[in-house]
Amino acid sequence: MVEPLPHVREIPPYVPGRPPAARPGLTSYKLSSNENPYPPLASVLATAEQAASAMNRYPDMGCAALYDALATRLDVETDQLAAATGSVALIYHLLAAFCGPGDEVVHAWRSFEAYPIAVTAAGATGVKVPVTSDGRHDLAAMAAAITDRTRVVLLCTPNNPTGPALTHAEVAAFLGAVPDRVLVVVDEAYLEFVRMDDPVDGPALVRAHPNVVLLRTFSKAYGLAGLRVGYAVGSAEVAGALRAVALPFGVSSVAQAAAVASLAAEDELMARVDSLVAERVRLVAGIRSAGWSVPDPQGNFVWFDLGAGAADFAAAAGEVGLAVRPFAGEGVRVSVAEPESTDRLVDLLRTLTPPVGTTVGSSRST
Ligand SMILES: *Cc1c(COP(=O)(O)O)cnc(C)c1O
């Protein structure tokens, strides 16, 4: 009988955000996957449609137009870039390139649920360092968790699902405590939504540290989640290793074309991001006025720390047409989206009792 390798059985399942259940007479909102609620820009859609008309051809395996556009935009060399089918794929690629069985990967927890999946799939050992009570990475504990077997550290900023982002000073100090032989991955999936003092300057980290690699995506701020395209920025050595292990022709021609068109339409797309950030500010104000609090949200989502109450909260949200993302026994993540979804969530909070330990105003800022 054929059998997969033993670690394959240990891979935890990925739980996708559920679509809302249809409720007659009520518009439902999908707030479970941190998607961009705006439809594609006409210019991006037209370019993607044109690319689709050549779907009998393989895509450009070298992603030349995308790398050129990104290199100009980020002021890096094209060989410092590696694109893949979403930044989730890049996590797999970097573990394939830098980790083997017995190697350790340090990351915060709760953090992005793809991390333990990818680490286990690589046959490596995950070392989960609990986030602080306000949902922040505990960088001192993460540095202390590094051993001779550590090959990779994953930082998620802003952290999905808890929300807070790291400052540049925090990451720079952390890098000073990490040996050069350890690859430090900075997952910046929600970078465009950050509004705080001293935000992480990823390209500056890459210039200063050959062991840093940034992961970015077109899925969130740019609204291309369905097309699957993300990229890494690092040293030529690191980026080259990621390109080497990638599946050939992974990023489709439609995705490449849409990504390039999105970079060309960046002003329009960033205006939408500004609107979502304004909606986030309004949501946080509503949450506070309803007597609840959340950790400082710097992405397009908020986190309710609910412990055992997560499932009931998600069910109550479902009753009013809001599909949210519960993490059993821990909490609920809710995406920032249409204003009506904000109003409905705040109305719901007013009818529920905040969990013990929730203190109004404990969220630090918006
Ligand atoms: C959404 C997300 C990604 C990006 O996923 P894609 O594969 O690019 O769609 C990466 N990291 C985190 C933390 C995310 O939340």
The ligand as an SDF file (V2000), in Angstrom:
LIG
                    3D

 15 15  0  0  0  0  0  0  0  0999 V2000
   -3.6250   36.9720    3.2790 C   0  0  0  0  0  0  0  0  0  0  0  0
   -2.2420   36.7370    3.8250 C   0  0  0  0  0  0  0  0  0  0  0  0
   -1.1880   36.4100    2.9940 C   0  0  0  0  0  0  0  0  0  0  0  0
   -1.3160   36.4030    1.5250 C   0  0  0  0  0  0  0  0  0  0  0  0
   -1.9040   35.4140    0.9600 O   0  0  0  0  0  0  0  0  0  0  0  0
   -1.8550   35.2430   -0.6110 P   0  0  0  0  0  0  0  0  0  0  0  0
   -1.3650   33.8560   -0.7730 O   0  0  0  0  0  0  0  0  0  0  0  0
   -0.8810   36.2270   -1.1730 O   0  0  0  0  0  0  0  0  0  0  0  0
   -3.2390   35.4770   -1.0590 O   0  0  0  0  0  0  0  0  0  0  0  0
    0.0720   36.2450    3.5270 C   0  0  0  0  0  0  0  0  0  0  0  0
    0.2840   36.4050    4.8220 N   0  0  0  0  0  0  0  0  0  0  0  0
   -0.6860   36.7480    5.6520 C   0  0  0  0  0  0  0  0  0  0  0  0
   -0.3750   36.9780    7.0730 C   0  0  0  0  0  0  0  0  0  0  0  0
   -1.9930   36.9080    5.1840 C   0  0  0  0  0  0  0  0  0  0  0  0
   -2.9620   37.2200    6.0300 O   0  0  0  0  0  0  0  0  0  0  0  0
  1  2  1  0
  2  3  1  0
  2 14  2  0
  3  4  1  0
  3 10  2  0
  4  5  1  0
  5  6  1  0
  6  7  2  0
  6  8  1  0
  6  9  1  0
 10 11  1  0
 11 12  2  0
 12 13  1  0
 12 14  1  0
 14 15  1  0
M  END
$$$$
